[in-house]
Amino acid sequence: MKIALLHYSSPPIVGGVESVLAHHASLMTKAGHEVTILAGRGEVFDERIGIRILPRCDSRHPDVLEVKGFLDAGKRTPIFEELRESIKRDLLEALAGYDVLIAHNVASLHKNLALTAALHEIYQTPRFPRLILWHHDLAWTTPRYRHELHEGYPWDLLRTQWEGVTQVVVSELRRRELSELLGITNSSIRVIPNGVDIEAFFKLEPQTVEFMERLNLLEAEPLLLLPVRLTPRKNIELALRVLAELRRELPRAMLLVTGPEGPHNPANQAYKKKLFALRDELQLQGAAHFLAEVTAEFMPDAVIADFYRLADALFFPSQEEGFGIPIIEAAFSKMPVFCADIPVLRELGGEDVTYFAPEADPPGVARQVKVRLEAEFTSRWARRAKRGYAWEQIYVRHIAPLLEEVNQ
């Protein structure tokens, strides 16, 4: 699909909408679409993404600022009409052959009303791309803008329903405001939030990102981390049985076991097969992940540290330990710890971790995990944010279905 994104400016110009524009363009490109950004200012920031500069689309172009000065005072002059016509010609030429146009804030703000008016006049012409109006801000509901807005054309374009377009807002608040402003139903407006680039925010290693995407780790709620080798004393069977119980009430729960089989005991190969068989018996395919099953590579410390940032809790059911580095790593990562009640782990964790007997009943341990995670506000919000506000998740859950729908 050929998709154009339209805004006053584009990265590397710094701004909230500009940042969203960059993320949208990158996600759409990664999904296989051909994407071009149309903007009044900006430069190439990703060789895969086209940038076409249309100077009169800029909110700070001299002609635009001159027109805006008159419009803010309630005066529509001939230079407004001339500017609108110039922008119409620019847009029609630039958009030839595109399937979808997503206009960010163009029908929401009065920063370039000639651009708004130009788009409104041409969007229903034959062969024009299907139009999505994406609203971050609404001029007519913002008190600080009211003295710059006036009755009639072109200001009313910002509070008029454009027939046949798809309306998108970034929050429930904006949906309520736009519904009232345009006199349309809430259900006719899509809410697609902004997000956070987890890869950049956590400075994830490329190898971590590969595993995160391959195993759908962002879908987990919660994701339990078990950073151990596959040896019997690590008691991984209990982790699998607890996960199975936990998924009865938390069906998105996942477990990530990061280590390979132990290197010194030939019996560990049989233990690995036993774990995989138990995973299948408990119907945990796609939920209990063993990195040993997907790669034979050594996991660098940086990748393991990344998994601590991605996970929601450490689950450490070892029957025997001489120390317990994962307990400390979890502390540095500020994550809840659930571990076996053995002397060295109690020595390390004191009263600040949740203990269970190494031979504990799995349903009882699952209840401990669920109760604590639900009681900790920060942990609960972190899990919800990871699933709801990571850009990759936003694209899969919201943007991809939207593009598929408008392209039908």
C-alpha positions as CSV (number, residue, x, y, z in Angstrom):
1,M,0.0,0.0,0.0
2,K,1.3,3.5,-0.8
3,I,0.7,5.7,2.2
4,A,1.3,9.5,2.6
5,L,1.6,11.2,6.0
6,L,0.9,14.9,6.1
7,H,1.9,17.4,8.7
8,Y,3.3,21.0,8.9
9,S,6.8,19.6,9.7
10,S,8.7,16.3,10.0
11,P,11.8,15.1,11.8
12,P,14.4,16.1,12.6
13,I,12.1,19.0,13.6
14,V,11.5,18.4,17.3
15,G,7.8,18.1,18.4
16,G,5.3,15.6,19.7
17,V,3.4,15.1,16.5
18,E,6.7,14.9,14.5
19,S,7.9,12.1,16.8
20,V,4.6,10.2,16.3
21,L,4.9,10.8,12.6
22,A,8.4,9.2,12.6
23,H,7.2,6.2,14.6
24,H,4.1,5.6,12.4
25,A,6.2,5.9,9.2
26,S,8.8,3.4,10.6
27,L,6.2,0.9,11.7
28,M,4.3,1.1,8.4
29,T,7.5,0.7,6.4
30,K,8.5,-2.3,8.5
31,A,5.1,-3.9,7.8
32,G,5.9,-3.6,4.0
33,H,4.1,-0.4,3.0
34,E,5.6,2.3,0.9
35,V,5.5,5.4,3.0
36,T,6.2,9.1,2.2
37,I,6.0,12.0,4.5
38,L,4.6,15.3,3.1
39,A,5.7,18.3,5.2
40,G,6.6,21.9,4.9
41,R,9.9,21.4,6.7
42,G,12.1,18.3,7.5
43,E,14.9,16.1,6.3
44,V,15.5,12.4,5.5
45,F,15.8,10.6,8.9
46,D,15.4,7.0,7.5
47,E,16.5,6.0,4.1
48,R,13.5,3.7,3.8
49,I,11.0,6.5,4.2
50,G,10.4,9.1,1.5
51,I,10.3,12.8,2.5
52,R,8.7,15.3,0.1
53,I,8.9,19.0,1.2
54,L,5.9,21.2,0.2
55,P,7.1,24.5,1.7
56,R,3.6,26.1,1.8
57,C,2.4,23.3,4.1
58,D,4.7,24.6,6.8
59,S,3.0,26.5,9.6
60,R,6.0,28.9,9.6
61,H,6.3,29.7,5.9
62,P,6.3,33.5,5.4
63,D,3.1,33.4,3.2
64,V,1.3,31.2,5.8
65,L,2.3,33.5,8.6
66,E,1.1,36.6,6.7
67,V,-2.3,34.9,6.0
68,K,-2.5,33.7,9.6
69,G,-2.0,37.3,10.9
70,F,-5.1,38.4,9.0
71,L,-7.2,35.3,9.9
72,D,-6.4,35.6,13.6
73,A,-7.9,39.1,13.4
74,G,-11.0,37.6,11.6
75,K,-10.1,38.8,8.1
76,R,-10.1,36.5,5.1
77,T,-8.2,38.2,2.3
78,P,-7.4,37.4,-1.4
79,I,-3.9,36.2,-0.4
80,F,-5.6,33.4,1.6
81,E,-7.4,32.3,-1.6
82,E,-4.1,32.4,-3.6
83,L,-2.3,30.4,-1.0
84,R,-5.1,27.8,-0.8
85,E,-5.0,27.4,-4.6
86,S,-1.2,27.0,-4.6
87,I,-1.4,24.3,-1.8
88,K,-4.1,22.5,-3.7
89,R,-1.9,22.2,-6.8
90,D,1.0,21.0,-4.6
91,L,-1.1,18.3,-2.9
92,L,-2.7,17.0,-6.0
93,E,0.7,16.6,-7.7
94,A,2.3,15.0,-4.6
95,L,-0.5,12.6,-3.9
96,A,-1.0,11.1,-7.3
97,G,-1.0,7.3,-7.1
98,Y,-1.3,7.0,-3.3
99,D,-3.8,4.8,-1.6
100,V,-4.1,6.5,1.8
101,L,-3.4,9.9,3.2
102,I,-3.1,10.4,6.9
103,A,-3.3,14.1,7.8
104,H,-2.1,14.9,11.3
105,N,-3.7,17.9,13.0
106,V,-4.5,19.5,9.6
107,A,-8.2,19.4,10.2
108,S,-7.8,20.1,13.9
109,L,-5.6,23.2,14.3
110,H,-5.5,26.7,12.7
111,K,-1.7,26.8,12.2
112,N,-2.2,26.8,8.4
113,L,-5.9,27.2,7.5
114,A,-5.0,27.5,3.8
115,L,-3.7,23.9,4.0
116,T,-6.9,22.9,5.8
117,A,-9.1,24.5,3.2
118,A,-7.1,23.1,0.3
119,L,-7.3,19.6,1.6
120,H,-11.1,20.0,2.2
121,E,-11.7,21.1,-1.4
122,I,-9.8,18.2,-3.0
123,Y,-10.2,15.2,-0.8
124,Q,-13.4,14.0,-2.5
125,T,-12.1,14.4,-6.0
126,P,-11.7,11.3,-8.2
127,R,-8.7,9.1,-7.5
128,F,-7.8,11.0,-4.3
129,P,-6.4,8.8,-1.6
130,R,-8.7,7.6,1.2
131,L,-8.4,10.2,3.9
132,I,-7.7,9.6,7.6
133,L,-7.9,12.7,9.8
134,W,-5.6,12.1,12.9
135,H,-6.3,14.6,15.7
136,H,-3.8,15.2,18.4
137,D,-5.1,18.7,19.4
138,L,-8.4,20.5,18.8
139,A,-8.3,24.3,18.4
140,W,-12.0,24.9,19.1
141,T,-11.8,23.1,22.5
142,T,-8.6,24.9,23.6
143,P,-9.3,28.1,25.5
144,R,-6.0,29.7,24.6
145,Y,-6.9,29.6,20.9
146,R,-10.4,31.0,21.1
147,H,-9.4,34.6,20.4
148,E,-7.8,33.5,17.1
149,L,-11.0,31.6,15.9
150,H,-14.0,33.2,14.3
151,E,-17.4,32.2,12.9
152,G,-17.6,31.1,9.3
153,Y,-15.2,29.9,6.7
154,P,-12.3,28.8,7.0
155,W,-12.4,28.5,10.8
156,D,-15.5,26.3,10.8
157,L,-13.6,23.6,8.8
158,L,-12.0,22.7,12.1
159,R,-15.4,21.9,13.7
160,T,-17.2,20.4,10.7
161,Q,-17.6,16.7,9.9
162,W,-15.8,15.9,6.7
163,E,-18.0,13.4,5.0
164,G,-16.5,10.0,4.1
165,V,-13.3,10.4,6.1
166,T,-12.0,8.2,9.0
167,Q,-11.6,10.2,12.3
168,V,-8.8,9.2,14.7
169,V,-7.9,10.7,18.0
170,V,-5.2,9.9,20.6
171,S,-7.3,9.6,23.8
172,E,-10.8,9.1,25.2
173,L,-10.7,12.8,26.2
174,R,-10.2,13.8,22.6
175,R,-12.9,11.4,21.4
176,R,-15.4,13.0,23.7
177,E,-14.3,16.5,22.7
178,L,-14.4,15.7,19.0
179,S,-17.8,14.0,19.2
180,E,-19.3,17.0,20.8
181,L,-17.6,19.4,18.5
182,L,-18.6,17.7,15.3
183,G,-21.9,16.3,16.5
184,I,-21.0,12.7,15.7
185,T,-21.1,9.6,17.8
186,N,-18.3,8.4,19.9
187,S,-18.4,5.1,18.1
188,S,-17.6,6.7,14.8
189,I,-14.2,8.0,16.1
190,R,-11.3,5.6,16.6
191,V,-8.9,6.0,19.6
192,I,-5.3,5.1,18.8
193,P,-2.9,6.2,21.5
194,N,0.6,7.4,21.2
195,G,3.3,5.1,22.5
196,V,6.9,4.5,23.6
197,D,9.6,2.9,21.6
198,I,10.6,0.2,24.0
199,E,13.7,-0.7,22.0
200,A,15.1,2.8,22.2
201,F,13.8,3.5,25.7
202,F,15.5,0.5,27.2
203,K,18.4,0.6,24.7
204,L,17.8,-3.0,23.8
205,E,20.3,-5.1,22.1
206,P,19.4,-6.2,18.5
207,Q,19.4,-9.8,19.7
208,T,16.9,-9.0,22.4
209,V,14.6,-7.3,19.9
210,E,14.8,-10.3,17.7
211,F,13.7,-12.6,20.6
212,M,11.1,-10.1,21.8
213,E,9.4,-10.0,18.4
214,R,9.8,-13.7,17.6
215,L,8.4,-14.9,20.9
216,N,5.7,-12.1,21.2
217,L,7.0,-11.2,24.6
218,L,5.2,-7.9,24.7
219,E,1.9,-9.8,24.7
220,A,2.8,-11.3,28.1
221,E,0.9,-10.2,31.1
222,P,2.8,-11.0,33.2
223,L,6.1,-12.2,31.9
224,L,8.0,-14.3,34.4
225,L,11.8,-14.5,34.0
226,L,13.8,-17.6,34.9
227,P,17.5,-16.9,34.0
228,V,19.0,-20.4,34.7
229,R,20.6,-23.3,32.9
230,L,18.5,-26.3,32.2
231,T,19.6,-28.5,35.1
232,P,17.4,-30.5,37.5
233,R,18.4,-28.6,40.6
234,K,16.8,-25.4,39.1
235,N,13.4,-27.0,39.6
236,I,12.1,-25.7,36.3
237,E,9.2,-28.2,36.3
238,L,7.6,-26.2,39.2
239,A,7.9,-23.0,37.1
240,L,6.0,-24.7,34.3
241,R,3.3,-26.1,36.5
242,V,2.9,-22.7,38.2
243,L,2.6,-21.0,34.8
244,A,-0.1,-23.5,33.8
245,E,-2.1,-22.6,37.0
246,L,-1.5,-18.9,36.6
247,R,-2.9,-18.9,33.1
248,R,-6.2,-20.2,34.3
249,E,-6.9,-16.6,35.5
250,L,-4.2,-14.7,33.6
251,P,-4.3,-16.3,30.2
252,R,-1.6,-14.1,28.8
253,A,1.0,-15.1,31.4
254,M,4.3,-16.3,29.9
255,L,7.6,-17.7,31.2
256,L,11.0,-17.1,29.7
257,V,13.8,-19.5,30.6
258,T,17.0,-18.0,29.2
259,G,19.8,-20.6,29.8
260,P,21.1,-23.5,27.8
261,E,21.4,-27.0,29.2
262,G,24.0,-27.4,31.9
263,P,27.4,-28.0,30.3
264,H,28.9,-30.6,32.6
265,N,26.4,-33.4,33.1
266,P,25.3,-35.5,30.1
267,A,22.0,-36.1,31.9
268,N,21.0,-32.5,31.3
269,Q,20.2,-33.3,27.6
270,A,17.5,-35.8,28.9
271,Y,16.3,-33.2,31.4
272,K,15.8,-30.6,28.6
273,K,13.7,-33.1,26.6
274,K,11.7,-33.8,29.8
275,L,11.0,-30.1,30.2
276,F,9.9,-29.7,26.6
277,A,7.6,-32.7,27.0
278,L,6.1,-31.3,30.2
279,R,5.6,-27.9,28.4
280,D,3.6,-29.7,25.7
281,E,1.7,-31.8,28.2
282,L,0.6,-28.7,30.0
283,Q,-0.4,-27.0,26.7
284,L,2.0,-24.2,27.3
285,Q,3.2,-23.9,23.7
286,G,3.7,-20.2,22.9
287,A,3.6,-19.4,26.6
288,A,6.7,-21.1,28.1
289,H,9.7,-20.1,26.1
290,F,13.1,-21.7,26.3
291,L,15.8,-19.8,24.5
292,A,17.7,-23.1,24.3
293,E,15.0,-24.2,21.9
294,V,15.4,-21.3,19.5
295,T,19.2,-20.6,19.6
296,A,22.4,-22.3,20.4
297,E,24.2,-19.0,20.8
298,F,25.7,-17.7,24.0
299,M,23.6,-15.0,25.6
300,P,25.7,-11.9,26.4
301,D,25.2,-10.3,29.7
302,A,23.6,-7.2,27.9
303,V,20.9,-9.4,26.5
304,I,20.1,-11.0,29.9
305,A,20.0,-7.5,31.4
306,D,17.5,-6.6,28.7
307,F,15.2,-9.4,29.7
308,Y,15.1,-8.1,33.3
309,R,13.9,-4.8,31.9
310,L,11.2,-6.5,29.8
311,A,10.0,-9.0,32.4
312,D,7.4,-8.3,35.1
313,A,8.8,-10.6,37.8
314,L,11.6,-13.0,38.6
315,F,10.5,-16.6,39.3
316,F,13.3,-18.6,40.9
317,P,12.3,-22.0,42.2
318,S,15.8,-23.6,42.7
319,Q,16.1,-26.4,45.1
320,E,19.8,-25.6,45.8
321,E,22.0,-22.6,45.4
322,G,25.4,-21.5,46.7
323,F,24.5,-17.9,46.2
324,G,21.7,-16.3,44.0
325,I,22.9,-13.6,41.5
326,P,19.4,-13.4,39.8
327,I,17.9,-12.2,43.1
328,I,20.3,-9.3,43.1
329,E,19.9,-8.6,39.5
330,A,16.1,-8.5,40.0
331,A,16.7,-6.0,42.9
332,F,18.7,-3.7,40.6
333,S,15.9,-4.0,38.1
334,K,13.3,-3.1,40.8
335,M,11.2,-6.1,39.9
336,P,9.2,-8.4,42.2
337,V,10.9,-11.6,43.2
338,F,9.2,-15.0,43.8
339,C,11.8,-17.6,44.9
340,A,12.2,-20.9,46.7
341,D,12.5,-20.7,50.5
342,I,16.0,-22.0,50.8
343,P,18.6,-20.6,53.2
344,V,20.8,-18.6,50.8
345,L,17.9,-17.0,49.0
346,R,16.3,-16.0,52.3
347,E,19.7,-14.7,53.4
348,L,19.8,-12.5,50.3
349,G,16.1,-11.4,50.0
350,G,15.2,-11.1,53.7
351,E,11.6,-9.9,54.0
352,D,11.6,-8.2,50.6
353,V,10.8,-11.1,48.4
354,T,8.0,-13.7,48.2
355,Y,9.0,-17.2,49.2
356,F,7.5,-20.7,48.5
357,A,8.7,-24.2,49.3
358,P,10.6,-25.8,46.5
359,E,8.1,-28.7,46.6
360,A,5.1,-26.3,46.9
361,D,1.7,-27.0,45.5
362,P,1.6,-25.1,42.1
363,P,-1.9,-23.6,42.6
364,G,-0.8,-22.1,45.9
365,V,2.3,-20.5,44.3
366,A,0.3,-19.2,41.4
367,R,-2.1,-17.5,43.9
368,Q,1.0,-15.9,45.6
369,V,2.2,-14.5,42.3
370,K,-1.2,-13.3,41.2
371,V,-2.0,-11.6,44.5
372,R,1.3,-9.8,44.8
373,L,1.4,-8.6,41.2
374,E,-2.2,-7.3,41.4
375,A,-1.5,-5.5,44.7
376,E,1.6,-3.6,43.5
377,F,0.3,-0.6,41.6
378,T,3.6,0.2,39.8
379,S,4.0,-3.4,38.6
380,R,0.4,-3.5,37.5
381,W,0.6,-0.2,35.6
382,A,4.0,-1.3,34.0
383,R,2.3,-4.5,32.6
384,R,-0.6,-2.5,31.3
385,A,1.6,0.1,29.7
386,K,3.8,-2.5,28.1
387,R,0.8,-4.1,26.4
388,G,-1.1,-0.9,25.6
389,Y,1.5,1.8,24.9
390,A,4.5,0.1,23.2
391,W,4.6,1.3,19.6
392,E,4.9,-2.3,18.3
393,Q,1.7,-3.2,20.1
394,I,-0.1,-0.1,19.0
395,Y,0.6,-0.9,15.4
396,V,-0.5,-4.5,15.6
397,R,-3.7,-3.7,17.7
398,H,-4.8,-0.5,16.1
399,I,-2.9,0.9,13.1
400,A,-2.7,-2.2,11.0
401,P,-6.4,-3.0,11.3
402,L,-7.2,0.6,10.5
403,L,-5.1,0.5,7.3
404,E,-6.7,-2.7,6.3
405,E,-10.2,-1.3,6.8
406,V,-9.7,1.9,4.9
407,N,-8.0,0.1,2.0
408,Q,-11.1,-2.2,1.4
